Amino acid sequence: MQTNIAVAVFFAWSAYRAWAARPPISTRISGGVLLFIAITGLVYHFVLTNDSSGFSMTGTPEHDTVRTVSTHLLHTVTPIGAALDWLLLTTPRGFRWRYAAQWLAYPFLYLPFALVRGALLDPGTEGRYPYPFLDVDLHGYAGIALNTLIFGSAFYALALILIAIDQVRPHPRRPENRISPSGIGPLK
């Protein structure tokens, strides 16, 4: 939810800046938001809904249409939309290699929040820990430290991959990258 709110705020702020003819938002911020929503989608699909991950939250399927639609919007549509926005509407080569470590500040600040919140709630409280890989009752603090190292490394690798893609992707608005109105060949 937090990341989807961050995406909504980012896009509203970005739209306002475009409407007011102001420069785009810093790539440090836009890249961070992109990374966070990519993490949201990837963790959801490859960890939380994957029974073989060891951290699945699938449980008993619910037949609530509103919940199903909202889950897909939050974990599939928004990450894909943010990635397409970045690939198709932004100027490439704005991300810097040093941003990868800076972007990890948010996930690592979320960690103590989640652990302290869980420690303050009574054992057995539903949703005491937001994710199974942060559940101290199941893994202990040593297990959480190992999970943090594994997930943190994966998040850092994803940040580096996004930066690498940004360095080599073509500029989306150059004439040679546009399709002509006839749909055949590049715009000339």
N, C-alpha and C positions, 0 to 999 in steps of 0.2 A: 504494500500500500504506500509506504513512504517513498519508494522509488517512483511509482506511478504518479504520485503527487508532485515529486520533483520534476518529472517529465512535463506534466501539465503546466506547472509554473514556468519552467524553462521555455516551452513553446509559446505561452502567452507573452512572456517578457520579450522573446525573440520577435514575435509578430508586432508587438508594440514598437520595438526599435526599428523594424523594417518600415512600418507605417509612418513613423516620425523621421524617416530618412537618417537614422543614426547608424553608426557602425555596428556590425554583428557583435554578439556576445563573445567574450574571450574563448578561444579554443580550449583553454585550460578547463573552463566550466563546461562547455559543450561536450568535450571528450569525456569528462567525468560522468556527466549525466548519461551519455551513450554507454559507457562502461557499466554503470550501475544497472541500467535497464537490460543490457545484454546479460549480465550476471543473473538478474531476476529470471529472465526467460530460460537461460541454460540450466540453472540450478533447478528450476521447476521441472523442466522436461527430462533432464538427465539424472537428477538425484531424487527429487521429491515424488515424482510419479513413476519412477523406475523401481519395480519391486526387487530387482537384483542389486540395487545400490547399497542396501543395508540401512538407508535412511528414508525409505518410502513413507509417504503419508497418505497413500491411496485408501486404505481401510475399506469400509463398506461403501459401495457407490451410492450416491444420493441422486434421486431423480428430480432435482429441483432445477427447472429450466433457467431461472434467473441466475442462480449460483453458477451453473455450468457456463452460461454466456459471459457472465462477469469474469469468471476465472480465465476463460479463453481471451477475453479482451485484455485483461491485466498481464497475462503471462505469455501470450502469443502475438496478438495483434499489435499491442503497443511496442514490444521490442522490435518486431519486423518493421513497423512504421517508422520508428526512430532510426533504424539502420538505413532504410530507404531514403529518409530525409537527409541523413548525413552523406550517403553515397551520391545522391542525385541533385542535391540543392546547395551543398556547401563547397567552398573552395578547398582544394586539397593542400596537403603539406603544411597544415597549421599546427598539428600535434608535435610536441617535442618529446624526446626520449625521457627527459627528467620528469615529465608529467606522470609516467606510469607509477612511480612510487608515491607521488603526491596524491593521485587519485585513490590510493588505498587507505587514506586517512579515514574516510567515511566508514568503510566496512570495519576497520579496526576500532573505531570509536563506538560503533554499534555493539561490538562484542561485550565490553564491560557493562553497557546498558542492559543487554539481554541477560547476562549472568547475574547482575545485582538484582534486577527485577525478579528473576527466577528464585533467587535466594530469599527474597522478601515475601514471596507467596508461599502459602502452605503446600506441603507435599501432597500430591494427588490432584492439585488444582488443574483443571483442563487448560491447556495453553500456557502452562507455567513457563516453559521454554518455547520460543517461537518455532524452532526447528529441531528435529531429532538429533542432528549432529552437534547441537549446543546443549543437550540434555545432560546435566551433571549427574542426575540420578542414574542414568544408563551408562555413562562413560567415565565418570569421575573427572577431576580437573586435569589429570594427566592425559586422559583421552580427548578432552576438549582442546588441550594444548596441541596434541597431534593433529586433530581435525582442523584446527586453526592454521597450522603450518601447511597442511595439504591444500585446504581451500585457498588460503592466502597465496600460496605459490601458483595455484591455477588462475586466480584472479590477476596476479601480476603477469603471468604468461599471456592471458587474454588482453591485458592492457598493451603489452608489447606487440601483440598481433595486430590490434587496432591501429597502433602507431605505424607499424610496418605497412599495412594496407594504405593508410593515409599518405604515406610517402611515395607510393607508386601508382595510386589511382589517377586516372585522367581527370582533367577539369571538365565538369559536366556541362558547362555553358559555352564552351568554345564551339564555333560553327562546325568543325569537323566531327564533333561528337553528337550533333543533333541530326535528327532524321528530317528529310525534306517533307513538305506538306503532302507530296504524292505518296510518301511512305517507302519510296525506293531511293536508297542511297543517302549519303550525308547532305546536309543543307549547304548550299554554295552561295 
